[in-house]
Amino acid sequence: MSGNTGDDKAIAPTLVVAGTQPDGSRLDAYDALPWFEGAQRDDASMAAAAAPAWTQAPATFHPGVQSGRMRDEGEIARGGMGSIHRLYDLDLRRRVALKVIDPALAADASMRQRFIDEARITGALTHPNIVPVHDLAVDDEHRRASYTMKLVDGRTLTELIAMQASQRDVERILQVLASVCDALAYSHSRGIVHRDLKPDNIMVGEFGEVYLMDWGCALATTERTLVDGEQDVEGTVAGTVRYMAPEQARGEIGRIDARTDIFSMGAILYKALTGQAPYMGPMDDALAAAQRCEYRSPDESGGVAVKPPPMLTAIVKKAMACEPADRYQSAADLAQELRAFLRGGNWFPLHVFAAGRVIVREGDRADAAYIITAGSCEVRKRDPEHPGCSIALRVLKAGDVFGETAIFADSPRSASVVALEDVSAVVVDRASLEDLVRNTYLGRFVKAMADRFLELEAKGRQAGAGSPR
């Protein structure tokens, strides 16, 4: 287990600069995250059933410790229900994690039962991405409870999000989220909704192990044989507000199902892309926003002109749709979408160019190609008879591509492209195109088509034909 129980202080990524635009702005390299400026801290407060501040640490309770078979090596973390200790099993000669309920909560029979149910649910969910539980110890006379589980050495997803600085870091996070979806698909098949998904509850081991932790808010929607506690009544709000689906934030227990967890998975991806949870600010304001499902799109959350890859933004928006029917209908569907994105390699960020901006300038070295997603641009070429003037060749709109042929030809830009209005465009840098050509058959096919186009363009120049490169 990790001792971290909250988001770490933001770690600013180091940007790698590939080149400088004509207007002095920088074009960030393919390997950097120009849309991510660091992670903001968000707490794990719950809107209801929140534990009071602890006045004392609970004494270690476990028969193995009392008998001397296990050695307590100290507390390593605290959560809403209890503390985590590292134990050394002298018989098996291994270390395990022990979770002990907070004494104040243990005095409440319903909270003590919730803790016991958490252990039973976690122990019954035998999946590679759910931490294994070894045993449960309950002492009703002294109002104590604890359970042991596999000790996970690694980092929380909160830490990985704060540390990310390159595309490879995002790839790792997406792979982690896909594995969490696998765990959820299994738990949902058993009728168990996690209901408290957040980066702090996802652990990543030193060798790539992924574990979905902390099932203390889990809701048994169909199968009640795993739990003895009473079902939550309508109006109960449990979980972490900043990642809640609207039906969960409104306490609509009867509407909570697998798609409630899917919303929270989208919210975690939102945090990974933007550095902040969907609902920030004071807790009351965050809860009200969650109930209304009011959050800014991931590509609008920052003040920079570079936005996350559009396909990732689309995944977030679908997972976080207000109505459950509009979300991914299963965790397996979301996992498939994340893995399809990783296979497809559509990592290129979305840039926003203000009206009047010269996006590419005639004569400059080509360092990127552009795919317009919104707005319009005009292609202009210097008038050979009047060097101070330019000739408008054509207008480019959403769906048009420009700037690629100069990269394939390794020649200066043959024309300028100016934004007629605010323009959004996916920017594919030179290194990415060259890598595509070098390492894939599809890239070689595209290169061959570009070479043929360049041959035709050369023949047409005498007739006054122009094309932006």
BELFEN-V505284 format. One record per helix or strand of 2 or more residues. SS is the DSSP state (@ for helix, = for strand). FROM is the first residue (numbers start at 1). TO is the last residue. If there is no record, write none. Layout:
{{SS,FROM,TO} {SS,FROM,TO}}
This chain:
{{=,17,20} {=,26,28} {@,63,67} {=,70,78} {=,82,89} {=,94,101} {@,103,106} {@,109,124} {=,133,139} {=,144,150} {=,154,156} {@,157,163} {@,167,189} {=,192,193} {@,199,201} {=,202,205} {=,210,212} {=,219,220} {@,241,243} {@,246,249} {@,253,255} {@,258,274} {@,283,292} {@,298,300} {=,306,307} {@,310,319} {@,324,326} {@,331,344} {=,350,353} {=,358,360} {=,368,374} {=,377,383} {=,386,396} {=,401,402} {@,404,409} {=,416,419} {=,423,429} {@,430,439} {@,441,463}}
